[in-house]
Amino acid sequence: MAQPLGLTATDIEFGEATPEQREVSWTLCAKSWADPISADDYIERERHMANHELNRDGGCQYWVLFLKGYPKQIIASCETTRKPVLIADSQGRPARKGCGYSVTNAYTNPSYRRQGMAAFLLRRVKEQMDTDGDFSVLYSDSGRSYYTGLGWAPFASRQATLTILPSPPSAASRSRSSSLTASETHSLRTSDLPELCAQDCDHLTKAFDALPLCNKTYIAVLPTHAQITWHLARAEFDARKILNLNTANGAIANPALAIGAITPARSAWIYWSHDWRNKRLRVLRIARAGLDNGGASAEERVVAIAALLGAAVDEARRWGLSKVVVWNPEEEVRSGCKWTGNAQPHGVKVVFEERVEGLVPMLRWKEGQGVMGVKWERNDAYCWC
């Protein structure tokens, strides 16, 4: 069918995708985003993730623009995922639980680009999210200006990168063995996650309740079990396809594919996700509920964080990943990164920088209200999806 020129609003329809339209959208997206898995595997992964705890039962909605009268002629598409969030503002305490949305996989069919179709789609999607959402976030891979024009404001995003150097095995071994005074960490198990995620969410809620009343609005996406395991399930699926790993009964992680680490006293833990496409290990979150509640000294806290980061470096090295990435590290995490680099001078190089390209975080308050004075807390990598 020939492409209509100069599409107008009368030529297109907007709506929640039917199962058939999802398949068409995934097939289009696979041409750009499937690598390093095949297009068929990409589509299989999207079907698989649609049934994940975070996405099922309407948690994720799939939106499409299509040519009127031709429902399989997809013009543009995106997804919105509903998430529980915390909001604390000058109206008082305790902090209230709210609803946030994440916008992902915004894609325009190449045949219909440069006609304002993505903007049209997102304007309609904003109307849908504003019916019950407090705010929405997205992570832009196309710079800041485009989405700023559509109402999403960019937020500064700093990043710590621990690059694994190609050092001789003997040097890496010497540096690691003398790196930390803390006891070795233990690997996280999938059975640990429900309890740890609940503990982390409770700790974060109490921290929000204790924030001082001021003219700022604090927000955070809760690190729920659904939120954390979405990343783990996605990375595990890719690992099975790329590395031919076998998993039993659809388990989240192969025993050889660690999902995180925890200190012996279970006072702090780390989740990470294997980013096979970019050959890096992305730290999803470093949780410190026990450290905060247990009266640990500043040095003890940093040593514990460094031990967890050391476990992440070990996992990245085990799978041939070139770096460990930590989003928006707080001061103690920055100190833990430095400690890890100093302990492994021949094995790890630590760099702190602002992320200005690639998954730039952006936020829009409902109904286009401004975000001046909004402070986005815990903008860790688990928030993306």
RAKA-V260033 format. One record per residue. N is the residue number from 1. RES is the residue in three letters. SS is DSSP state (helix for helix, strand for strand, loop for the rest). NEAR is the number of other C-alpha atoms within 10 Angstrom. D_LAST is the distance of its C-alpha to the last C-alpha in whole Angstrom. Layout:
n:res:ss:near:d_last
N:RES:SS:NEAR:D_LAST
N:RES:SS:NEAR:D_LAST
//
This chain:
n:res:ss:near:d_last
1:MET:loop:4:34
2:ALA:loop:5:35
3:GLN:loop:9:32
4:PRO:loop:11:33
5:LEU:loop:8:34
6:GLY:loop:9:33
7:LEU:loop:14:31
8:THR:loop:11:31
9:ALA:helix:10:30
10:THR:helix:8:32
11:ASP:helix:12:31
12:ILE:strand:18:28
13:GLU:strand:17:26
14:PHE:strand:19:23
15:GLY:strand:14:21
16:GLU:strand:16:19
17:ALA:loop:22:19
18:THR:loop:14:21
19:PRO:helix:10:21
20:GLU:helix:10:23
21:GLN:helix:21:21
22:ARG:helix:22:17
23:GLU:helix:17:19
24:VAL:helix:18:21
25:SER:helix:27:17
26:TRP:helix:23:16
27:THR:helix:16:19
28:LEU:helix:21:19
29:CYS:helix:20:16
30:ALA:helix:19:17
31:LYS:helix:12:20
32:SER:helix:10:18
33:TRP:helix:15:15
34:ALA:loop:18:16
35:ASP:loop:13:18
36:PRO:loop:14:19
37:ILE:loop:17:19
38:SER:loop:15:21
39:ALA:helix:19:20
40:ASP:helix:12:21
41:ASP:helix:18:19
42:TYR:helix:23:16
43:ILE:helix:21:17
44:GLU:helix:15:18
45:ARG:helix:19:14
46:GLU:helix:16:13
47:ARG:helix:14:15
48:HIS:helix:13:15
49:MET:helix:19:11
50:ALA:helix:18:12
51:ASN:loop:13:15
52:HIS:loop:19:12
53:GLU:loop:15:13
54:LEU:loop:22:10
55:ASN:loop:19:10
56:ARG:loop:13:14
57:ASP:loop:11:17
58:GLY:loop:12:15
59:GLY:loop:16:12
60:CYS:strand:22:10
61:GLN:strand:17:13
62:TYR:strand:22:14
63:TRP:strand:24:16
64:VAL:strand:29:18
65:LEU:strand:26:21
66:PHE:strand:21:24
67:LEU:strand:20:28
68:LYS:loop:15:30
69:GLY:loop:10:32
70:TYR:strand:10:30
71:PRO:strand:18:27
72:LYS:strand:16:26
73:GLN:strand:18:26
74:ILE:strand:24:22
75:ILE:strand:25:22
76:ALA:strand:26:19
77:SER:strand:30:16
78:CYS:strand:23:12
79:GLU:strand:20:10
80:THR:strand:27:9
81:THR:strand:21:8
82:ARG:strand:20:10
83:LYS:strand:23:10
84:PRO:strand:16:13
85:VAL:strand:21:14
86:LEU:strand:21:17
87:ILE:strand:24:20
88:ALA:strand:26:23
89:ASP:strand:21:25
90:SER:loop:13:29
91:GLN:loop:11:30
92:GLY:strand:12:30
93:ARG:strand:15:29
94:PRO:strand:15:27
95:ALA:strand:21:24
96:ARG:strand:16:23
97:LYS:strand:16:20
98:GLY:strand:17:18
99:CYS:strand:18:15
100:GLY:strand:26:12
101:TYR:strand:28:10
102:SER:strand:21:7
103:VAL:strand:23:8
104:THR:strand:18:7
105:ASN:strand:17:9
106:ALA:strand:18:12
107:TYR:strand:21:15
108:THR:strand:25:19
109:ASN:loop:16:21
110:PRO:helix:10:24
111:SER:helix:12:27
112:TYR:helix:18:26
113:ARG:loop:13:24
114:ARG:loop:10:26
115:GLN:loop:14:27
116:GLY:loop:12:24
117:MET:helix:22:23
118:ALA:helix:21:19
119:ALA:helix:16:20
120:PHE:helix:15:22
121:LEU:helix:23:19
122:LEU:helix:21:17
123:ARG:helix:13:20
124:ARG:helix:14:20
125:VAL:helix:21:17
126:LYS:helix:22:17
127:GLU:helix:12:20
128:GLN:helix:12:19
129:MET:helix:22:16
130:ASP:loop:17:19
131:THR:loop:10:21
132:ASP:loop:14:19
133:GLY:loop:20:17
134:ASP:loop:17:18
135:PHE:strand:24:15
136:SER:strand:23:12
137:VAL:strand:24:10
138:LEU:strand:25:9
139:TYR:strand:23:9
140:SER:strand:21:12
141:ASP:loop:12:13
142:SER:loop:12:16
143:GLY:loop:15:18
144:ARG:loop:20:18
145:SER:helix:12:21
146:TYR:helix:12:20
147:TYR:helix:20:17
148:THR:helix:14:20
149:GLY:loop:10:22
150:LEU:loop:15:20
151:GLY:loop:20:20
152:TRP:loop:23:16
153:ALA:strand:20:18
154:PRO:strand:22:17
155:PHE:loop:17:17
156:ALA:loop:12:18
157:SER:loop:18:16
158:ARG:strand:18:18
159:GLN:strand:17:18
160:ALA:strand:21:20
161:THR:strand:21:21
162:LEU:strand:26:23
163:THR:strand:20:24
164:ILE:strand:24:26
165:LEU:loop:16:30
166:PRO:loop:12:32
167:SER:loop:13:34
168:PRO:loop:10:37
169:PRO:helix:10:36
170:SER:helix:8:39
171:ALA:helix:13:38
172:ALA:helix:18:34
173:SER:helix:15:36
174:ARG:helix:14:38
175:SER:helix:19:36
176:ARG:helix:17:33
177:SER:helix:11:36
178:SER:loop:10:37
179:SER:loop:20:34
180:LEU:loop:18:34
181:THR:loop:11:36
182:ALA:loop:14:33
183:SER:loop:12:34
184:GLU:loop:16:31
185:THR:loop:21:28
186:HIS:strand:16:27
187:SER:strand:18:24
188:LEU:loop:18:22
189:ARG:loop:15:22
190:THR:helix:15:20
191:SER:helix:8:22
192:ASP:helix:10:22
193:LEU:helix:17:18
194:PRO:helix:14:19
195:GLU:helix:10:22
196:LEU:helix:20:20
197:CYS:helix:20:17
198:ALA:helix:15:20
199:GLN:helix:17:22
200:ASP:helix:22:19
201:CYS:helix:19:18
202:ASP:helix:15:22
203:HIS:helix:18:23
204:LEU:helix:22:20
205:THR:helix:21:21
206:LYS:helix:13:25
207:ALA:helix:12:24
208:PHE:helix:22:23
209:ASP:helix:18:26
210:ALA:loop:13:28
211:LEU:loop:14:27
212:PRO:loop:13:30
213:LEU:loop:14:31
214:CYS:loop:13:31
215:ASN:loop:11:30
216:LYS:loop:15:26
217:THR:strand:17:23
218:TYR:strand:19:21
219:ILE:strand:24:17
220:ALA:strand:23:14
221:VAL:strand:28:11
222:LEU:loop:25:13
223:PRO:loop:27:12
224:THR:loop:22:13
225:HIS:helix:18:14
226:ALA:helix:17:11
227:GLN:helix:22:8
228:ILE:helix:24:10
229:THR:helix:25:11
230:TRP:helix:21:8
231:HIS:helix:25:8
232:LEU:helix:21:12
233:ALA:helix:21:12
234:ARG:helix:19:10
235:ALA:helix:20:12
236:GLU:helix:26:15
237:PHE:helix:24:15
238:ASP:helix:21:16
239:ALA:helix:20:18
240:ARG:helix:14:20
241:LYS:helix:16:20
242:ILE:helix:14:21
243:LEU:helix:11:23
244:ASN:loop:10:25
245:LEU:loop:16:24
246:ASN:loop:16:25
247:THR:loop:14:23
248:ALA:loop:9:25
249:ASN:loop:6:24
250:GLY:loop:11:21
251:ALA:loop:13:20
252:ILE:loop:21:17
253:ALA:loop:23:19
254:ASN:loop:16:22
255:PRO:loop:14:24
256:ALA:loop:11:25
257:LEU:loop:17:21
258:ALA:loop:22:20
259:ILE:loop:27:17
260:GLY:strand:26:19
261:ALA:strand:26:22
262:ILE:strand:25:24
263:THR:loop:21:27
264:PRO:loop:15:30
265:ALA:loop:12:31
266:ARG:loop:15:27
267:SER:loop:18:27
268:ALA:loop:24:24
269:TRP:strand:28:21
270:ILE:strand:23:18
271:TYR:strand:25:15
272:TRP:strand:27:14
273:SER:strand:29:12
274:HIS:strand:26:14
275:ASP:strand:18:13
276:TRP:loop:18:16
277:ARG:loop:12:16
278:ASN:loop:12:16
279:LYS:loop:15:18
280:ARG:strand:23:17
281:LEU:strand:26:16
282:ARG:strand:24:13
283:VAL:strand:22:14
284:LEU:strand:24:11
285:ARG:strand:23:14
286:ILE:strand:23:18
287:ALA:strand:23:19
288:ARG:loop:20:23
289:ALA:helix:19:24
290:GLY:helix:18:27
291:LEU:helix:19:28
292:ASP:helix:15:28
293:ASN:helix:10:30
294:GLY:loop:10:32
295:GLY:loop:10:34
296:ALA:loop:14:33
297:SER:loop:11:35
298:ALA:helix:10:33
299:GLU:helix:12:34
300:GLU:helix:14:33
301:ARG:helix:21:29
302:VAL:helix:22:29
303:VAL:helix:23:30
304:ALA:helix:28:28
305:ILE:helix:30:25
306:ALA:helix:26:27
307:ALA:helix:29:27
308:LEU:helix:28:24
309:LEU:helix:28:23
310:GLY:helix:27:26
311:ALA:helix:21:24
312:ALA:helix:27:21
313:VAL:helix:23:23
314:ASP:helix:16:25
315:GLU:helix:22:23
316:ALA:helix:25:22
317:ARG:helix:19:25
318:ARG:helix:11:26
319:TRP:loop:16:23
320:GLY:loop:14:24
321:LEU:loop:20:21
322:SER:loop:18:23
323:LYS:strand:23:21
324:VAL:strand:29:19
325:VAL:strand:23:17
326:VAL:strand:26:16
327:TRP:strand:23:14
328:ASN:loop:22:17
329:PRO:loop:22:19
330:GLU:loop:12:22
331:GLU:helix:10:25
332:GLU:helix:16:26
333:VAL:helix:21:23
334:ARG:helix:20:24
335:SER:helix:18:28
336:GLY:helix:24:26
337:CYS:helix:29:25
338:LYS:helix:21:28
339:TRP:helix:22:30
340:THR:helix:29:28
341:GLY:helix:24:29
342:ASN:helix:16:33
343:ALA:helix:20:33
344:GLN:loop:24:32
345:PRO:loop:18:34
346:HIS:loop:20:35
347:GLY:loop:25:31
348:VAL:strand:26:28
349:LYS:strand:18:28
350:VAL:strand:20:26
351:VAL:strand:14:25
352:PHE:strand:17:24
353:GLU:strand:12:22
354:GLU:strand:13:20
355:ARG:loop:16:18
356:VAL:loop:17:19
357:GLU:loop:13:17
358:GLY:loop:11:14
359:LEU:loop:17:11
360:VAL:strand:20:13
361:PRO:strand:24:12
362:MET:strand:20:13
363:LEU:strand:23:14
364:ARG:strand:23:16
365:TRP:strand:19:18
366:LYS:helix:20:19
367:GLU:helix:15:22
368:GLY:helix:13:22
369:GLN:loop:10:23
370:GLY:loop:14:23
371:VAL:loop:19:21
372:MET:loop:9:24
373:GLY:loop:12:25
374:VAL:strand:18:21
375:LYS:strand:16:20
376:TRP:strand:16:16
377:GLU:loop:15:17
378:ARG:loop:20:15
379:ASN:loop:21:12
380:ASP:loop:21:12
381:ALA:helix:21:9
382:TYR:helix:24:8
383:CYS:helix:22:6
384:TRP:loop:18:4
385:CYS:loop:20:0
//
